[in-house]
């Protein structure tokens, strides 16, 4: 009987920088989103990705609003 997954196939697709990216992601969630480290360690990966995505959307919207406000101030002068 063949194994379900070949371990070399499974681990060959993981980036060598995976651990660094994972640590950066965890630190960013704690620092910028305010999720506790304990909560993050228990949180499923897909849910963490959703939180990061929503945070990035919020930041992008805030940046766009700031740009619009700056443009509007420039026009009023």
Backbone as CSV, one residue per row, in Angstrom:
resi,resn,N_x,N_y,N_z,CA_x,CA_y,CA_z,C_x,C_y,C_z
1,UNK,0.841,-1.178,0.000,0.000,0.000,0.000,0.889,1.246,0.000
2,UNK,0.575,2.222,-0.859,1.350,3.451,-0.952,0.959,4.413,0.163
3,UNK,1.927,5.211,0.652,1.578,6.229,1.643,0.681,7.292,1.032
4,UNK,-0.128,7.906,1.868,-1.053,8.937,1.395,-0.309,10.133,0.810
5,UNK,0.681,10.635,1.538,1.490,11.747,1.054,2.951,11.366,1.112
6,UNK,3.662,11.700,0.074,5.092,11.496,0.065,5.719,12.666,0.817
7,UNK,6.450,12.399,1.899,6.975,13.478,2.739,7.921,14.403,1.983
8,UNK,8.673,13.898,1.020,9.562,14.787,0.268,8.751,15.723,-0.607
9,UNK,7.639,15.259,-1.130,6.770,16.113,-1.920,6.134,17.185,-1.057
10,UNK,5.694,16.795,0.130,5.033,17.724,1.036,5.973,18.844,1.472
11,UNK,7.183,18.512,1.849,8.094,19.512,2.391,8.935,20.208,1.334
12,UNK,8.940,19.723,0.125,9.746,20.371,-0.909,9.115,21.679,-1.382
13,UNK,7.813,21.858,-1.162,7.148,23.067,-1.637,7.160,24.194,-0.602
14,UNK,7.679,23.961,0.595,7.740,24.985,1.616,8.973,25.834,1.386
15,UNK,8.773,27.135,1.382,9.860,28.077,1.159,10.895,27.961,2.271
16,UNK,12.172,28.134,1.933,13.202,28.117,2.972,13.030,29.267,3.972
17,UNK,12.362,30.329,3.554,12.139,31.485,4.417,10.820,31.400,5.180
18,UNK,10.164,30.245,5.150,8.848,30.092,5.763,8.839,30.504,7.228
19,UNK,9.824,30.044,7.988,9.841,30.326,9.419,9.962,31.829,9.684
20,UNK,10.807,32.520,8.901,10.974,33.963,9.063,9.667,34.690,8.751
21,UNK,8.996,34.293,7.677,7.721,34.918,7.315,6.659,34.664,8.382
22,UNK,6.645,33.459,8.916,5.677,33.114,9.948,5.890,33.964,11.200
23,UNK,7.143,34.104,11.620,7.452,34.917,12.799,7.090,36.378,12.546
24,UNK,7.406,36.898,11.349,7.036,38.275,11.001,5.528,38.467,11.058
25,UNK,4.788,37.478,10.566,3.332,37.542,10.561,2.788,37.560,11.990
26,UNK,3.331,36.720,12.838,2.872,36.653,14.230,3.179,37.953,14.961
27,UNK,4.388,38.468,14.792,4.762,39.731,15.437,3.869,40.870,14.961
28,UNK,3.590,40.910,13.672,2.732,41.962,13.123,1.320,41.875,13.673
29,UNK,0.797,40.666,13.822,-0.552,40.498,14.374,-0.614,40.998,15.812
30,UNK,0.419,40.711,16.578,0.443,41.147,17.972,0.594,42.661,18.048
31,UNK,1.535,43.201,17.272,1.857,44.627,17.363,0.797,45.528,16.734
32,UNK,0.360,45.209,15.531,-0.508,46.121,14.792,-1.996,45.825,14.935
33,UNK,-2.357,44.566,15.086,-3.768,44.210,15.190,-4.184,44.086,16.653
34,UNK,-3.245,43.749,17.516,-3.538,43.665,18.941,-4.055,42.322,19.408
35,UNK,-3.819,41.285,18.638,-4.228,39.941,19.032,-3.166,39.394,19.986
36,UNK,-3.583,38.789,21.074,-2.611,38.253,22.026,-1.863,37.067,21.411
37,UNK,-0.639,36.865,21.887,0.193,35.779,21.367,-0.463,34.428,21.632
38,UNK,-1.041,34.250,22.800,-1.715,32.983,23.121,-2.871,32.707,22.164
39,UNK,-3.652,33.738,21.882,-4.772,33.587,20.953,-4.273,33.235,19.562
40,UNK,-3.216,33.896,19.126,-2.654,33.615,17.801,-2.174,32.175,17.680
41,UNK,-1.551,31.672,18.723,-1.018,30.313,18.666,-2.125,29.265,18.588
42,UNK,-3.312,29.599,19.084,-4.445,28.672,19.018,-5.318,28.904,17.787
43,UNK,-5.122,30.053,17.117,-5.964,30.434,15.988,-5.597,29.637,14.734
44,UNK,-6.597,29.131,14.006,-6.308,28.456,12.741,-5.674,29.440,11.744
45,UNK,-4.823,28.924,10.898,-4.104,29.758,9.935,-5.060,30.536,9.042
46,UNK,-6.112,29.884,8.556,-7.029,30.576,7.651,-7.666,31.786,8.334
47,UNK,-7.950,31.670,9.623,-8.567,32.773,10.348,-7.575,33.923,10.542
48,UNK,-6.318,33.572,10.827,-5.279,34.592,10.949,-5.126,35.356,9.631
49,UNK,-5.184,34.645,8.527,-5.074,35.285,7.212,-6.248,36.244,6.977
50,UNK,-7.436,35.877,7.443,-8.600,36.754,7.302,-8.394,38.029,8.106
51,UNK,-7.931,37.901,9.344,-7.660,39.080,10.174,-6.632,39.991,9.513
52,UNK,-5.565,39.422,8.992,-4.525,40.215,8.331,-5.093,40.900,7.101
53,UNK,-5.880,40.184,6.311,-6.486,40.774,5.125,-7.405,41.939,5.455
54,UNK,-8.248,41.760,6.471,-9.154,42.839,6.884,-8.379,44.034,7.409
55,UNK,-7.330,43.779,8.176,-6.493,44.868,8.685,-5.861,45.638,7.527
56,UNK,-5.350,44.915,6.536,-4.732,45.567,5.379,-5.752,46.386,4.587
57,UNK,-6.977,45.869,4.451,-8.031,46.632,3.772,-8.342,47.921,4.538
58,UNK,-8.430,47.822,5.861,-8.713,48.980,6.690,-7.619,50.032,6.531
59,UNK,-6.367,49.607,6.569,-5.240,50.536,6.428,-5.255,51.181,5.047
60,UNK,-5.519,50.414,4.011,-5.577,50.962,2.651,-6.697,51.997,2.535
61,UNK,-7.854,51.710,3.138,-8.967,52.666,3.121,-8.595,53.949,3.859
62,UNK,-7.936,53.805,5.000,-7.517,54.980,5.765,-6.526,55.832,4.977
63,UNK,-5.597,55.182,4.289,-4.623,55.916,3.463,-5.334,56.672,2.344
64,UNK,-6.299,56.022,1.726,-7.044,56.660,0.638,-7.823,57.864,1.151
65,UNK,-8.447,57.734,2.315,-9.174,58.864,2.903,-8.234,60.018,3.219
66,UNK,-7.050,59.704,3.720,-6.068,60.747,4.021,-5.632,61.473,2.753
67,UNK,-5.415,60.726,1.679,-5.043,61.344,0.403,-6.148,62.264,-0.094
68,UNK,-7.396,61.796,0.007,-8.534,62.611,-0.432,-8.644,63.891,0.395
69,UNK,-8.442,63.757,1.714,-8.488,64.934,2.576,-7.385,65.925,2.227
70,UNK,-6.205,65.437,1.922,-5.098,66.314,1.538,-5.400,67.024,0.223
71,UNK,-5.982,66.299,-0.719,-6.354,66.915,-2.007,-7.413,67.993,-1.796
72,UNK,-8.398,67.696,-0.952,-9.470,68.647,-0.692,-8.940,69.887,0.012
73,UNK,-8.004,69.741,0.909,-7.411,70.891,1.583,-6.616,71.746,0.602
74,UNK,-5.930,71.091,-0.310,-5.151,71.822,-1.312,-6.032,72.628,-2.244
75,UNK,-7.218,72.120,-2.555,-8.154,72.817,-3.445,-8.794,74.006,-2.744
76,UNK,-8.987,73.932,-1.423,-9.644,75.011,-0.690,-8.744,76.228,-0.532
77,UNK,-7.449,76.047,-0.591,-6.515,77.164,-0.375,-6.447,78.084,-1.549
